[in-house]
Amino acid sequence: MPKELCNPFRQASETSADLASLAEQGFLSDGDIAKLRELESQKNRSSEFEIRHSMSDVSLEKGMSVGERRVFNESREKRETRQRLIKWAEEFGLGGEAFVDDDFIFDDEGYAVCKKGLVLAHLGIDYFPKGVKEVYGIWDFKNNEFRTLKNFPEKFRDSLILSNNPIMSLEDLPREIAGNLHLEGVPAIEIPAGLNIMGRIFLNKKQKALYEDALAKGYDVSVFYD
């Protein structure tokens, strides 16, 4: 794993969310940029399809061609994922529909991709809705109320900050994190083996059991000493 120490105090707000900035920082390849632009285009096409067809799902599917039915089913999966995200965003005062449409795009399978870094600290958030599979930019979720990481995205193209959450199990940590993973103050004592964490795991001096477990599993770990 790389030994270069990234600034552990860097916040998501310091990282521009636009594609050009992420590309300049080395987090996006030309293929990544093309993928995100295609997802944006699909999002627009899906919205146009939904506007043209405003009847119920059952009524709509009658008389559709095979191609129209395929597009409609893809659109339905996207709508369900989008509605879960909107409900979650409304519950924690994030702006609901406007927040989701500004920060997320959707792929052909109905999964969401977060195209920006998010600073969502100190909001009392205790769960995340299913359906988001990939994140571009730093997510700062410190000082919330997560006890598990169920439904968290599987892939992060930058750092993930989960410091000072009462997380008892790290079983559902993302399988791939391109930046650092901040777990300071988290009470969990084990981390899954085999995660692809390209940066460092940051802990504090009181997390002896988690520190020893992470080292034993080959992770690059740094400790903050107060």
Beta strands, then each sheet from edge to edge (+ up, - down):
strand 1: 104-106
strand 2: 112-114
strand 3: 118-119
strand 4: 132-135
strand 5: 139-140
strand 6: 155-156
strand 7: 160-161
strand 8: 176-177
strand 9: 181-182
strand 10: 196-197
strand 11: 201-204
strand 12: 221-224
sheet 1: 1+ 2- 4- 6- 8- 10-
sheet 2: 3+ 5+ 7+ 9+ 11+ 12+
end
